Amino acid sequence: MVSPLLDNVRANLAQLRAEGDIAKGRTDWGHPHITARGPTGTEVASCIHDAEIGIVAKTGKPVPGVAGQAAYELVTSVMQLTSNGWKQADQTVEADKCAIS
């Protein structure tokens, strides 16, 4: 990842740690495919099954809200070519956008 996405992920992980929350479960990344190419990056999309949920470590129960629930999600990432290879520059996650089979 590159900034600012990398900075946001680091901040979210620090917040989880400060709140005493953990994540458990697996994510099936589906079948990523290129949806657009442009001068600033390449867009990659995939319908994923995100069964990784937030857990309150003290109680072992899921955190309230969407972070505590498994979901099918459309994940769209913008990838940038850097001197060290392809890096993720941006990402959107949308629930209820995937056909569940």
N, C-alpha and C positions, 0 to 999 in steps of 0.2 A: 504494500500500500504506500501511497504518497500522501503528504499533507494536502488539504486539511482533513481528509478522511481518516488518515492514520491518527491524527491528534484526537479526533472525535472518538475513535475506538478505544484509545488509551484512556480517555476521560471516562467513558462508560465502564470500562473494566475497573478503574479506580473507585467509581461510585458503587459498583457491586461489592467490591472488597470492603469499603467503608460501611455499607449497610449490612454486611454479613451474609450476603446472598451468594449462591453458587448456581451453576448450570449443570443439568444432567440430561442425558438422552443423545440420540443420534440425529443426523440430518442426511437425508437422501438427496443428493444434488441434482437428480434428474438427468437431463440430456442438454447441457449447455450448447448454445449455437449462436453464431454471429448474426446480429440483426441489422447492423449498420456499420459503415466505415466512413471516417472523415479525417480531416487534417488534424484534429485535436485528440483523436482516439478512436477506438473500436468498441462498439456496444455489443455485449454478450448477454443473452437472456436464458433463463431456465425456470421451469416450474419445479419447485422443490417441496419435499415433505419435511418440514422442520419440527422434529419431535424433541428438540433440545429446549427445555423449559427452565425458567428461573425457579430456584428453590430457596426458601428461607432456611438457612443452615441450622438455626436453633430449633426449629420445629419440624423440619423435614417436609413441610407442606409447600405447594406451589405458591409463588408470589401472586398477588392480586393482578387482575387484568390480563391483557393479551400475552405478556411475557411468561405467564404461568400456564399457557395452553399450547398444545401442539396444533399445527396448522399447515395447510397447503398454501404456498405463496409464490407469486411471480417475482423473481429476483432479476433485476437488470443492473449490470455493472458496466461502467466505462473504464476501459483499459488504456493505459498510455505506454508507449514504448519509451523506455529510459535507457541510459547507458548501461544499466544493469539488467536489462530485459523488460518484459511486460510487467507493469504494476497497476494495481487497482486504484483509480482516482476518484470514483464516485459510485454510489449504489443506491437503488431504490428498492423497497420491498412492499409489495401490494398483496393484501389478502383478498380472497374471493375472485382472483383473476385467472385461476387455472382450472381446466376441466379435469375432474378427478375420475380416474378410471379404475 
